[in-house]
Amino acid sequence: MPIYEYQCKACGQRLEKLQKISAAPLVECPACDAPALERLVSAAGFRLAGGGWYETDFKSSGTKRNLAGEGGSTSSSGSDKASST
């Protein structure tokens, strides 16, 4: 469930509320009881970065991909050819 931020137009009170996505937005301010709450747009609280969980996690040990490369790396064979010329 996402955390939504609200701000009251009447008194300026800010609050956060854990709600279902399908839940109706809050309207009444808990501080001043005015029907003046508006939902704010804010940045997400997480970041997706890196190689991804699917590369290393939740696979059986027989199907894990060798990140160094199986049967020799193409970058090392390319550097051997470059150093011989």
PDB file with one MODEL, atoms N, CA, C and O in Angstrom:
MODEL        1
ATOM      1  N   MET A   1       0.845  -1.177   0.000  1.00  0.00           N
ATOM      2  CA  MET A   1       0.000   0.000   0.000  1.00  0.00           C
ATOM      3  C   MET A   1       0.892   1.243   0.000  1.00  0.00           C
ATOM      4  O   MET A   1       1.876   1.309   0.738  1.00  0.00           O
ATOM      5  N   PRO A   2       0.546   2.214  -0.822  1.00  0.00           N
ATOM      6  CA  PRO A   2       1.346   3.435  -0.881  1.00  0.00           C
ATOM      7  C   PRO A   2       1.017   4.397   0.256  1.00  0.00           C
ATOM      8  O   PRO A   2      -0.054   4.335   0.860  1.00  0.00           O
ATOM      9  N   ILE A   3       1.952   5.272   0.522  1.00  0.00           N
ATOM     10  CA  ILE A   3       1.760   6.336   1.513  1.00  0.00           C
ATOM     11  C   ILE A   3       1.466   7.612   0.729  1.00  0.00           C
ATOM     12  O   ILE A   3       2.267   8.035  -0.105  1.00  0.00           O
ATOM     13  N   TYR A   4       0.325   8.214   0.997  1.00  0.00           N
ATOM     14  CA  TYR A   4      -0.076   9.445   0.328  1.00  0.00           C
ATOM     15  C   TYR A   4       0.166  10.630   1.250  1.00  0.00           C
ATOM     16  O   TYR A   4       0.000  10.527   2.465  1.00  0.00           O
ATOM     17  N   GLU A   5       0.560  11.753   0.663  1.00  0.00           N
ATOM     18  CA  GLU A   5       0.745  12.996   1.416  1.00  0.00           C
ATOM     19  C   GLU A   5      -0.425  13.918   1.126  1.00  0.00           C
ATOM     20  O   GLU A   5      -0.887  14.021  -0.010  1.00  0.00           O
ATOM     21  N   TYR A   6      -0.895  14.580   2.159  1.00  0.00           N
ATOM     22  CA  TYR A   6      -2.000  15.525   2.047  1.00  0.00           C
ATOM     23  C   TYR A   6      -1.595  16.840   2.693  1.00  0.00           C
ATOM     24  O   TYR A   6      -0.750  16.877   3.588  1.00  0.00           O
ATOM     25  N   GLN A   7      -2.227  17.941   2.215  1.00  0.00           N
ATOM     26  CA  GLN A   7      -2.047  19.239   2.835  1.00  0.00           C
ATOM     27  C   GLN A   7      -3.403  19.933   2.871  1.00  0.00           C
ATOM     28  O   GLN A   7      -4.164  19.896   1.904  1.00  0.00           O
ATOM     29  N   CYS A   8      -3.687  20.567   4.010  1.00  0.00           N
ATOM     30  CA  CYS A   8      -4.946  21.272   4.182  1.00  0.00           C
ATOM     31  C   CYS A   8      -4.811  22.674   3.587  1.00  0.00           C
ATOM     32  O   CYS A   8      -3.860  23.396   3.887  1.00  0.00           O
ATOM     33  N   LYS A   9      -5.770  23.051   2.742  1.00  0.00           N
ATOM     34  CA  LYS A   9      -5.768  24.390   2.151  1.00  0.00           C
ATOM     35  C   LYS A   9      -6.147  25.454   3.177  1.00  0.00           C
ATOM     36  O   LYS A   9      -5.780  26.621   3.037  1.00  0.00           O
ATOM     37  N   ALA A  10      -6.881  25.047   4.203  1.00  0.00           N
ATOM     38  CA  ALA A  10      -7.358  26.007   5.202  1.00  0.00           C
ATOM     39  C   ALA A  10      -6.299  26.346   6.249  1.00  0.00           C
ATOM     40  O   ALA A  10      -6.057  27.523   6.516  1.00  0.00           O
ATOM     41  N   CYS A  11      -5.660  25.327   6.851  1.00  0.00           N
ATOM     42  CA  CYS A  11      -4.721  25.599   7.946  1.00  0.00           C
ATOM     43  C   CYS A  11      -3.266  25.284   7.603  1.00  0.00           C
ATOM     44  O   CYS A  11      -2.368  25.635   8.368  1.00  0.00           O
ATOM     45  N   GLY A  12      -3.019  24.631   6.468  1.00  0.00           N
ATOM     46  CA  GLY A  12      -1.648  24.319   6.057  1.00  0.00           C
ATOM     47  C   GLY A  12      -1.076  23.043   6.661  1.00  0.00           C
ATOM     48  O   GLY A  12       0.077  22.702   6.398  1.00  0.00           O
ATOM     49  N   GLN A  13      -1.854  22.341   7.458  1.00  0.00           N
ATOM     50  CA  GLN A  13      -1.414  21.091   8.094  1.00  0.00           C
ATOM     51  C   GLN A  13      -1.058  20.067   7.020  1.00  0.00           C
ATOM     52  O   GLN A  13      -1.808  19.885   6.061  1.00  0.00           O
ATOM     53  N   ARG A  14       0.096  19.392   7.181  1.00  0.00           N
ATOM     54  CA  ARG A  14       0.508  18.323   6.262  1.00  0.00           C
ATOM     55  C   ARG A  14       0.463  16.998   7.007  1.00  0.00           C
ATOM     56  O   ARG A  14       0.793  16.933   8.191  1.00  0.00           O
ATOM     57  N   LEU A  15       0.053  15.937   6.307  1.00  0.00           N
ATOM     58  CA  LEU A  15       0.014  14.620   6.930  1.00  0.00           C
ATOM     59  C   LEU A  15       0.260  13.560   5.883  1.00  0.00           C
ATOM     60  O   LEU A  15       0.110  13.798   4.684  1.00  0.00           O
ATOM     61  N   GLU A  16       0.641  12.382   6.353  1.00  0.00           N
ATOM     62  CA  GLU A  16       0.831  11.211   5.503  1.00  0.00           C
ATOM     63  C   GLU A  16      -0.160  10.152   5.931  1.00  0.00           C
ATOM     64  O   GLU A  16      -0.448  10.005   7.119  1.00  0.00           O
ATOM     65  N   LYS A  17      -0.682   9.416   4.968  1.00  0.00           N
ATOM     66  CA  LYS A  17      -1.668   8.385   5.262  1.00  0.00           C
ATOM     67  C   LYS A  17      -1.397   7.159   4.415  1.00  0.00           C
ATOM     68  O   LYS A  17      -1.258   7.269   3.197  1.00  0.00           O
ATOM     69  N   LEU A  18      -1.320   6.002   5.030  1.00  0.00           N
ATOM     70  CA  LEU A  18      -1.160   4.729   4.345  1.00  0.00           C
ATOM     71  C   LEU A  18      -2.546   4.280   3.888  1.00  0.00           C
ATOM     72  O   LEU A  18      -3.424   4.004   4.704  1.00  0.00           O
ATOM     73  N   GLN A  19      -2.729   4.211   2.547  1.00  0.00           N
ATOM     74  CA  GLN A  19      -4.040   3.868   2.002  1.00  0.00           C
ATOM     75  C   GLN A  19      -3.897   2.909   0.832  1.00  0.00           C
ATOM     76  O   GLN A  19      -2.846   2.829   0.196  1.00  0.00           O
ATOM     77  N   LYS A  20      -4.962   2.193   0.565  1.00  0.00           N
ATOM     78  CA  LYS A  20      -5.019   1.363  -0.639  1.00  0.00           C
ATOM     79  C   LYS A  20      -5.110   2.284  -1.852  1.00  0.00           C
ATOM     80  O   LYS A  20      -5.597   3.410  -1.752  1.00  0.00           O
ATOM     81  N   ILE A  21      -4.640   1.799  -2.991  1.00  0.00           N
ATOM     82  CA  ILE A  21      -4.718   2.585  -4.216  1.00  0.00           C
ATOM     83  C   ILE A  21      -6.172   2.855  -4.586  1.00  0.00           C
ATOM     84  O   ILE A  21      -6.493   3.921  -5.111  1.00  0.00           O
ATOM     85  N   SER A  22      -7.045   1.903  -4.317  1.00  0.00           N
ATOM     86  CA  SER A  22      -8.461   2.041  -4.667  1.00  0.00           C
ATOM     87  C   SER A  22      -9.253   2.882  -3.668  1.00  0.00           C
ATOM     88  O   SER A  22     -10.422   3.179  -3.916  1.00  0.00           O
ATOM     89  N   ALA A  23      -8.643   3.276  -2.536  1.00  0.00           N
ATOM     90  CA  ALA A  23      -9.352   4.053  -1.516  1.00  0.00           C
ATOM     91  C   ALA A  23      -9.594   5.486  -1.993  1.00  0.00           C
ATOM     92  O   ALA A  23      -8.789   6.054  -2.731  1.00  0.00           O
ATOM     93  N   ALA A  24     -10.703   6.050  -1.565  1.00  0.00           N
ATOM     94  CA  ALA A  24     -11.025   7.441  -1.909  1.00  0.00           C
ATOM     95  C   ALA A  24     -10.075   8.384  -1.171  1.00  0.00           C
ATOM     96  O   ALA A  24      -9.685   8.101  -0.038  1.00  0.00           O
ATOM     97  N   PRO A  25      -9.695   9.506  -1.801  1.00  0.00           N
ATOM     98  CA  PRO A  25      -8.816  10.468  -1.125  1.00  0.00           C
ATOM     99  C   PRO A  25      -9.480  11.056   0.109  1.00  0.00           C
ATOM    100  O   PRO A  25     -10.701  11.196   0.164  1.00  0.00           O
ATOM    101  N   LEU A  26      -8.664  11.399   1.096  1.00  0.00           N
ATOM    102  CA  LEU A  26      -9.188  12.048   2.301  1.00  0.00           C
ATOM    103  C   LEU A  26      -9.649  13.450   1.947  1.00  0.00           C
ATOM    104  O   LEU A  26      -9.110  14.084   1.039  1.00  0.00           O
ATOM    105  N   VAL A  27     -10.666  13.935   2.682  1.00  0.00           N
ATOM    106  CA  VAL A  27     -11.211  15.261   2.419  1.00  0.00           C
ATOM    107  C   VAL A  27     -11.131  16.135   3.661  1.00  0.00           C
ATOM    108  O   VAL A  27     -10.807  17.319   3.566  1.00  0.00           O
ATOM    109  N   GLU A  28     -11.421  15.565   4.823  1.00  0.00           N
ATOM    110  CA  GLU A  28     -11.515  16.341   6.058  1.00  0.00           C
ATOM    111  C   GLU A  28     -10.176  16.394   6.790  1.00  0.00           C
ATOM    112  O   GLU A  28      -9.550  15.361   7.026  1.00  0.00           O
ATOM    113  N   CYS A  29      -9.742  17.604   7.148  1.00  0.00           N
ATOM    114  CA  CYS A  29      -8.483  17.810   7.863  1.00  0.00           C
ATOM    115  C   CYS A  29      -8.638  17.386   9.324  1.00  0.00           C
ATOM    116  O   CYS A  29      -9.580  17.823   9.985  1.00  0.00           O
ATOM    117  N   PRO A  30      -7.732  16.542   9.848  1.00  0.00           N
ATOM    118  CA  PRO A  30      -7.839  16.139  11.248  1.00  0.00           C
ATOM    119  C   PRO A  30      -7.471  17.261  12.221  1.00  0.00           C
ATOM    120  O   PRO A  30      -7.841  17.181  13.393  1.00  0.00           O
ATOM    121  N   ALA A  31      -6.766  18.291  11.788  1.00  0.00           N
ATOM    122  CA  ALA A  31      -6.358  19.386  12.669  1.00  0.00           C
ATOM    123  C   ALA A  31      -7.458  20.436  12.836  1.00  0.00           C
ATOM    124  O   ALA A  31      -7.755  20.852  13.956  1.00  0.00           O
ATOM    125  N   CYS A  32      -8.062  20.862  11.725  1.00  0.00           N
ATOM    126  CA  CYS A  32      -9.055  21.946  11.810  1.00  0.00           C
ATOM    127  C   CYS A  32     -10.466  21.505  11.412  1.00  0.00           C
ATOM    128  O   CYS A  32     -11.388  22.319  11.455  1.00  0.00           O
ATOM    129  N   ASP A  33     -10.657  20.256  11.030  1.00  0.00           N
ATOM    130  CA  ASP A  33     -11.948  19.674  10.621  1.00  0.00           C
ATOM    131  C   ASP A  33     -12.567  20.339   9.393  1.00  0.00           C
ATOM    132  O   ASP A  33     -13.763  20.181   9.148  1.00  0.00           O
ATOM    133  N   ALA A  34     -11.778  21.074   8.623  1.00  0.00           N
ATOM    134  CA  ALA A  34     -12.288  21.686   7.394  1.00  0.00           C
ATOM    135  C   ALA A  34     -12.194  20.669   6.251  1.00  0.00           C
ATOM    136  O   ALA A  34     -11.256  19.873   6.200  1.00  0.00           O
ATOM    137  N   PRO A  35     -13.162  20.700   5.344  1.00  0.00           N
ATOM    138  CA  PRO A  35     -13.111  19.791   4.187  1.00  0.00           C
ATOM    139  C   PRO A  35     -12.203  20.360   3.085  1.00  0.00           C
ATOM    140  O   PRO A  35     -12.654  20.631   1.973  1.00  0.00           O
ATOM    141  N   ALA A  36     -10.925  20.532   3.414  1.00  0.00           N
ATOM    142  CA  ALA A  36     -10.017  21.242   2.499  1.00  0.00           C
ATOM    143  C   ALA A  36      -8.706  20.500   2.252  1.00  0.00           C
ATOM    144  O   ALA A  36      -7.709  21.126   1.893  1.00  0.00           O
ATOM    145  N   LEU A  37      -8.686  19.174   2.437  1.00  0.00           N
ATOM    146  CA  LEU A  37      -7.453  18.418   2.185  1.00  0.00           C
ATOM    147  C   LEU A  37      -7.266  18.181   0.697  1.00  0.00           C
ATOM    148  O   LEU A  37      -8.228  17.893  -0.015  1.00  0.00           O
ATOM    149  N   GLU A  38      -6.048  18.300   0.230  1.00  0.00           N
ATOM    150  CA  GLU A  38      -5.730  17.930  -1.140  1.00  0.00           C
ATOM    151  C   GLU A  38      -4.522  17.011  -1.133  1.00  0.00           C
ATOM    152  O   GLU A  38      -3.592  17.183  -0.345  1.00  0.00           O
ATOM    153  N   ARG A  39      -4.553  16.036  -2.025  1.00  0.00           N
ATOM    154  CA  ARG A  39      -3.459  15.068  -2.132  1.00  0.00           C
ATOM    155  C   ARG A  39      -2.297  15.713  -2.872  1.00  0.00           C
ATOM    156  O   ARG A  39      -2.491  16.349  -3.908  1.00  0.00           O
ATOM    157  N   LEU A  40      -1.086  15.547  -2.341  1.00  0.00           N
ATOM    158  CA  LEU A  40       0.106  16.107  -2.956  1.00  0.00           C
ATOM    159  C   LEU A  40       0.791  15.059  -3.823  1.00  0.00           C
ATOM    160  O   LEU A  40       0.653  13.859  -3.587  1.00  0.00           O
ATOM    161  N   VAL A  41       1.521  15.515  -4.812  1.00  0.00           N
ATOM    162  CA  VAL A  41       2.315  14.628  -5.657  1.00  0.00           C
ATOM    163  C   VAL A  41       3.732  14.662  -5.102  1.00  0.00           C
ATOM    164  O   VAL A  41       4.311  15.736  -4.934  1.00  0.00           O
ATOM    165  N   SER A  42       4.287  13.503  -4.820  1.00  0.00           N
ATOM    166  CA  SER A  42       5.639  13.448  -4.260  1.00  0.00           C
ATOM    167  C   SER A  42       6.438  12.357  -4.955  1.00  0.00           C
ATOM    168  O   SER A  42       5.888  11.517  -5.668  1.00  0.00           O
ATOM    169  N   ALA A  43       7.749  12.388  -4.733  1.00  0.00           N
ATOM    170  CA  ALA A  43       8.640  11.403  -5.351  1.00  0.00           C
ATOM    171  C   ALA A  43       8.444  10.033  -4.717  1.00  0.00           C
ATOM    172  O   ALA A  43       8.043   9.920  -3.558  1.00  0.00           O
ATOM    173  N   ALA A  44       8.730   9.006  -5.489  1.00  0.00           N
ATOM    174  CA  ALA A  44       8.626   7.636  -4.985  1.00  0.00           C
ATOM    175  C   ALA A  44       9.682   7.387  -3.922  1.00  0.00           C
ATOM    176  O   ALA A  44      10.743   8.012  -3.941  1.00  0.00           O
ATOM    177  N   GLY A  45       9.403   6.488  -3.004  1.00  0.00           N
ATOM    178  CA  GLY A  45      10.311   6.193  -1.914  1.00  0.00           C
ATOM    179  C   GLY A  45      11.285   5.071  -2.193  1.00  0.00           C
ATOM    180  O   GLY A  45      11.905   4.562  -1.259  1.00  0.00           O
ATOM    181  N   PHE A  46      11.445   4.667  -3.432  1.00  0.00           N
ATOM    182  CA  PHE A  46      12.379   3.605  -3.775  1.00  0.00           C
ATOM    183  C   PHE A  46      13.003   3.891  -5.126  1.00  0.00           C
ATOM    184  O   PHE A  46      12.518   4.724  -5.891  1.00  0.00           O
ATOM    185  N   ARG A  47      14.070   3.195  -5.400  1.00  0.00           N
ATOM    186  CA  ARG A  47      14.764   3.375  -6.670  1.00  0.00           C
ATOM    187  C   ARG A  47      15.161   2.006  -7.195  1.00  0.00           C
ATOM    188  O   ARG A  47      15.678   1.177  -6.445  1.00  0.00           O
ATOM    189  N   LEU A  48      14.925   1.766  -8.464  1.00  0.00           N
ATOM    190  CA  LEU A  48      15.331   0.517  -9.093  1.00  0.00           C
ATOM    191  C   LEU A  48      16.669   0.765  -9.777  1.00  0.00           C
ATOM    192  O   LEU A  48      16.757   1.580 -10.695  1.00  0.00           O
ATOM    193  N   ALA A  49      17.700   0.072  -9.337  1.00  0.00           N
ATOM    194  CA  ALA A  49      19.028   0.261  -9.909  1.00  0.00           C
ATOM    195  C   ALA A  49      19.801  -1.051  -9.833  1.00  0.00           C
ATOM    196  O   ALA A  49      19.439  -1.949  -9.073  1.00  0.00           O
ATOM    197  N   GLY A  50      20.854  -1.156 -10.616  1.00  0.00           N
ATOM    198  CA  GLY A  50      21.700  -2.340 -10.558  1.00  0.00           C
ATOM    199  C   GLY A  50      21.363  -3.336 -11.640  1.00  0.00           C
ATOM    200  O   GLY A  50      20.597  -3.053 -12.562  1.00  0.00           O
ATOM    201  N   GLY A  51      21.949  -4.503 -11.507  1.00  0.00           N
ATOM    202  CA  GLY A  51      21.790  -5.543 -12.508  1.00  0.00           C
ATOM    203  C   GLY A  51      20.439  -6.213 -12.474  1.00  0.00           C
ATOM    204  O   GLY A  51      20.048  -6.852 -13.451  1.00  0.00           O
ATOM    205  N   GLY A  52      19.724  -6.091 -11.397  1.00  0.00           N
ATOM    206  CA  GLY A  52      18.398  -6.678 -11.297  1.00  0.00           C
ATOM    207  C   GLY A  52      18.398  -7.954 -10.480  1.00  0.00           C
ATOM    208  O   GLY A  52      19.329  -8.755 -10.561  1.00  0.00           O
ATOM    209  N   TRP A  53      17.355  -8.136  -9.696  1.00  0.00           N
ATOM    210  CA  TRP A  53      17.267  -9.316  -8.849  1.00  0.00           C
ATOM    211  C   TRP A  53      17.141 -10.580  -9.683  1.00  0.00           C
ATOM    212  O   TRP A  53      17.551 -11.654  -9.244  1.00  0.00           O
ATOM    213  N   TYR A  54      16.584 -10.467 -10.866  1.00  0.00           N
ATOM    214  CA  TYR A  54      16.342 -11.639 -11.702  1.00  0.00           C
ATOM    215  C   TYR A  54      17.636 -12.265 -12.193  1.00  0.00           C
ATOM    216  O   TYR A  54      17.635 -13.429 -12.594  1.00  0.00           O
ATOM    217  N   GLU A  55      18.746 -11.522 -12.175  1.00  0.00           N
ATOM    218  CA  GLU A  55      20.029 -12.055 -12.619  1.00  0.00           C
ATOM    219  C   GLU A  55      20.641 -13.013 -11.602  1.00  0.00           C
ATOM    220  O   GLU A  55      21.330 -13.960 -11.979  1.00  0.00           O
ATOM    221  N   THR A  56      20.395 -12.776 -10.329  1.00  0.00           N
ATOM    222  CA  THR A  56      21.103 -13.538  -9.306  1.00  0.00           C
ATOM    223  C   THR A  56      20.199 -14.265  -8.321  1.00  0.00           C
ATOM    224  O   THR A  56      20.632 -15.237  -7.702  1.00  0.00           O
ATOM    225  N   ASP A  57      18.980 -13.830  -8.161  1.00  0.00           N
ATOM    226  CA  ASP A  57      18.123 -14.390  -7.120  1.00  0.00           C
ATOM    227  C   ASP A  57      17.046 -15.304  -7.681  1.00  0.00           C
ATOM    228  O   ASP A  57      16.693 -15.233  -8.858  1.00  0.00           O
ATOM    229  N   PHE A  58      16.542 -16.149  -6.826  1.00  0.00           N
ATOM    230  CA  PHE A  58      15.395 -17.000  -7.089  1.00  0.00           C
ATOM    231  C   PHE A  58      15.569 -17.944  -8.267  1.00  0.00           C
ATOM    232  O   PHE A  58      14.589 -18.330  -8.906  1.00  0.00           O
ATOM    233  N   LYS A  59      16.784 -18.310  -8.553  1.00  0.00           N
ATOM    234  CA  LYS A  59      17.034 -19.320  -9.578  1.00  0.00           C
ATOM    235  C   LYS A  59      17.650 -20.539  -8.906  1.00  0.00           C
ATOM    236  O   LYS A  59      18.285 -20.429  -7.857  1.00  0.00           O
ATOM    237  N   SER A  60      17.456 -21.699  -9.518  1.00  0.00           N
ATOM    238  CA  SER A  60      18.122 -22.876  -8.974  1.00  0.00           C
ATOM    239  C   SER A  60      19.608 -22.768  -9.296  1.00  0.00           C
ATOM    240  O   SER A  60      19.988 -22.093 -10.253  1.00  0.00           O
ATOM    241  N   SER A  61      20.435 -23.415  -8.518  1.00  0.00           N
ATOM    242  CA  SER A  61      21.886 -23.276  -8.679  1.00  0.00           C
ATOM    243  C   SER A  61      22.376 -23.759 -10.040  1.00  0.00           C
ATOM    244  O   SER A  61      23.421 -23.299 -10.500  1.00  0.00           O
ATOM    245  N   GLY A  62      21.672 -24.654 -10.689  1.00  0.00           N
ATOM    246  CA  GLY A  62      22.099 -25.169 -11.984  1.00  0.00           C
ATOM    247  C   GLY A  62      21.844 -24.208 -13.135  1.00  0.00           C
ATOM    248  O   GLY A  62      22.429 -24.364 -14.207  1.00  0.00           O
ATOM    249  N   THR A  63      20.976 -23.209 -12.932  1.00  0.00           N
ATOM    250  CA  THR A  63      20.646 -22.302 -14.020  1.00  0.00           C
ATOM    251  C   THR A  63      21.203 -20.899 -13.829  1.00  0.00           C
ATOM    252  O   THR A  63      20.887 -20.010 -14.619  1.00  0.00           O
ATOM    253  N   LYS A  64      22.017 -20.673 -12.811  1.00  0.00           N
ATOM    254  CA  LYS A  64      22.592 -19.340 -12.607  1.00  0.00           C
ATOM    255  C   LYS A  64      23.553 -19.008 -13.741  1.00  0.00           C
ATOM    256  O   LYS A  64      24.325 -19.857 -14.187  1.00  0.00           O
ATOM    257  N   ARG A  65      23.495 -17.791 -14.189  1.00  0.00           N
ATOM    258  CA  ARG A  65      24.355 -17.345 -15.265  1.00  0.00           C
ATOM    259  C   ARG A  65      25.717 -16.979 -14.695  1.00  0.00           C
ATOM    260  O   ARG A  65      25.808 -16.311 -13.666  1.00  0.00           O
ATOM    261  N   ASN A  66      26.768 -17.415 -15.365  1.00  0.00           N
ATOM    262  CA  ASN A  66      28.114 -17.083 -14.941  1.00  0.00           C
ATOM    263  C   ASN A  66      28.403 -15.666 -15.423  1.00  0.00           C
ATOM    264  O   ASN A  66      28.520 -15.438 -16.627  1.00  0.00           O
ATOM    265  N   LEU A  67      28.521 -14.706 -14.496  1.00  0.00           N
ATOM    266  CA  LEU A  67      28.690 -13.309 -14.862  1.00  0.00           C
ATOM    267  C   LEU A  67      30.052 -13.047 -15.488  1.00  0.00           C
ATOM    268  O   LEU A  67      30.201 -12.066 -16.216  1.00  0.00           O
ATOM    269  N   ALA A  68      31.066 -13.898 -15.230  1.00  0.00           N
ATOM    270  CA  ALA A  68      32.385 -13.730 -15.837  1.00  0.00           C
ATOM    271  C   ALA A  68      32.400 -14.276 -17.254  1.00  0.00           C
ATOM    272  O   ALA A  68      33.317 -13.984 -18.021  1.00  0.00           O
ATOM    273  N   GLY A  69      31.409 -15.055 -17.605  1.00  0.00           N
ATOM    274  CA  GLY A  69      31.329 -15.642 -18.949  1.00  0.00           C
ATOM    275  C   GLY A  69      31.759 -17.089 -18.904  1.00  0.00           C
ATOM    276  O   GLY A  69      32.719 -17.441 -18.218  1.00  0.00           O
ATOM    277  N   GLU A  70      31.050 -17.926 -19.633  1.00  0.00           N
ATOM    278  CA  GLU A  70      31.390 -19.341 -19.663  1.00  0.00           C
ATOM    279  C   GLU A  70      32.229 -19.637 -20.897  1.00  0.00           C
ATOM    280  O   GLU A  70      31.902 -19.168 -21.987  1.00  0.00           O
ATOM    281  N   GLY A  71      33.289 -20.396 -20.749  1.00  0.00           N
ATOM    282  CA  GLY A  71      34.112 -20.793 -21.877  1.00  0.00           C
ATOM    283  C   GLY A  71      35.024 -19.686 -22.358  1.00  0.00           C
ATOM    284  O   GLY A  71      35.419 -19.676 -23.524  1.00  0.00           O
ATOM    285  N   GLY A  72      35.362 -18.769 -21.499  1.00  0.00           N
ATOM    286  CA  GLY A  72      36.264 -17.683 -21.883  1.00  0.00           C
ATOM    287  C   GLY A  72      35.512 -16.405 -22.161  1.00  0.00           C
ATOM    288  O   GLY A  72      34.395 -16.436 -22.675  1.00  0.00           O
ATOM    289  N   SER A  73      36.093 -15.317 -21.836  1.00  0.00           N
ATOM    290  CA  SER A  73      35.475 -14.022 -22.019  1.00  0.00           C
ATOM    291  C   SER A  73      35.871 -13.434 -23.359  1.00  0.00           C
ATOM    292  O   SER A  73      37.014 -13.586 -23.789  1.00  0.00           O
ATOM    293  N   THR A  74      34.958 -12.777 -24.014  1.00  0.00           N
ATOM    294  CA  THR A  74      35.264 -12.171 -25.313  1.00  0.00           C
ATOM    295  C   THR A  74      36.186 -10.972 -25.155  1.00  0.00           C
ATOM    296  O   THR A  74      36.935 -10.650 -26.077  1.00  0.00           O
ATOM    297  N   SER A  75      36.148 -10.304 -24.004  1.00  0.00           N
ATOM    298  CA  SER A  75      37.000  -9.144 -23.828  1.00  0.00           C
ATOM    299  C   SER A  75      38.449  -9.540 -23.645  1.00  0.00           C
ATOM    300  O   SER A  75      39.342  -8.801 -24.062  1.00  0.00           O
ATOM    301  N   SER A  76      38.714 -10.699 -23.025  1.00  0.00           N
ATOM    302  CA  SER A  76      40.105 -11.114 -22.850  1.00  0.00           C
ATOM    303  C   SER A  76      40.697 -11.605 -24.165  1.00  0.00           C
ATOM    304  O   SER A  76      41.879 -11.384 -24.429  1.00  0.00           O
ATOM    305  N   SER A  77      39.879 -12.279 -25.008  1.00  0.00           N
ATOM    306  CA  SER A  77      40.395 -12.731 -26.290  1.00  0.00           C
ATOM    307  C   SER A  77      40.617 -11.537 -27.215  1.00  0.00           C
ATOM    308  O   SER A  77      41.530 -11.554 -28.040  1.00  0.00           O
ATOM    309  N   GLY A  78      39.794 -10.507 -27.083  1.00  0.00           N
ATOM    310  CA  GLY A  78      39.967  -9.315 -27.892  1.00  0.00           C
ATOM    311  C   GLY A  78      41.206  -8.558 -27.481  1.00  0.00           C
ATOM    312  O   GLY A  78      41.872  -7.965 -28.330  1.00  0.00           O
ATOM    313  N   SER A  79      41.540  -8.562 -26.184  1.00  0.00           N
ATOM    314  CA  SER A  79      42.732  -7.838 -25.738  1.00  0.00           C
ATOM    315  C   SER A  79      43.998  -8.599 -26.125  1.00  0.00           C
ATOM    316  O   SER A  79      45.046  -7.980 -26.309  1.00  0.00           O
ATOM    317  N   ASP A  80      43.927  -9.951 -26.254  1.00  0.00           N
ATOM    318  CA  ASP A  80      45.075 -10.730 -26.683  1.00  0.00           C
ATOM    319  C   ASP A  80      45.421 -10.413 -28.130  1.00  0.00           C
ATOM    320  O   ASP A  80      46.593 -10.288 -28.485  1.00  0.00           O
ATOM    321  N   LYS A  81      44.393 -10.284 -28.962  1.00  0.00           N
ATOM    322  CA  LYS A  81      44.636  -9.966 -30.364  1.00  0.00           C
ATOM    323  C   LYS A  81      45.204  -8.556 -30.521  1.00  0.00           C
ATOM    324  O   LYS A  81      46.056  -8.312 -31.376  1.00  0.00           O
ATOM    325  N   ALA A  82      44.726  -7.637 -29.690  1.00  0.00           N
ATOM    326  CA  ALA A  82      45.190  -6.255 -29.784  1.00  0.00           C
ATOM    327  C   ALA A  82      46.639  -6.135 -29.322  1.00  0.00           C
ATOM    328  O   ALA A  82      47.391  -5.328 -29.868  1.00  0.00           O
ATOM    329  N   SER A  83      47.044  -6.925 -28.325  1.00  0.00           N
ATOM    330  CA  SER A  83      48.419  -6.835 -27.820  1.00  0.00           C
ATOM    331  C   SER A  83      49.420  -7.528 -28.747  1.00  0.00           C
ATOM    332  O   SER A  83      50.610  -7.214 -28.704  1.00  0.00           O
ATOM    333  N   SER A  84      48.959  -8.473 -29.593  1.00  0.00           N
ATOM    334  CA  SER A  84      49.881  -9.196 -30.486  1.00  0.00           C
ATOM    335  C   SER A  84      50.206  -8.385 -31.726  1.00  0.00           C
ATOM    336  O   SER A  84      51.197  -8.679 -32.393  1.00  0.00           O
ATOM    337  N   THR A  85      49.411  -7.372 -32.067  1.00  0.00           N
ATOM    338  CA  THR A  85      49.680  -6.571 -33.263  1.00  0.00           C
ATOM    339  C   THR A  85      50.526  -5.374 -32.982  1.00  0.00           C
ATOM    340  O   THR A  85      50.833  -4.607 -33.894  1.00  0.00           O
TER     341      THR A  85
ENDMDL
END
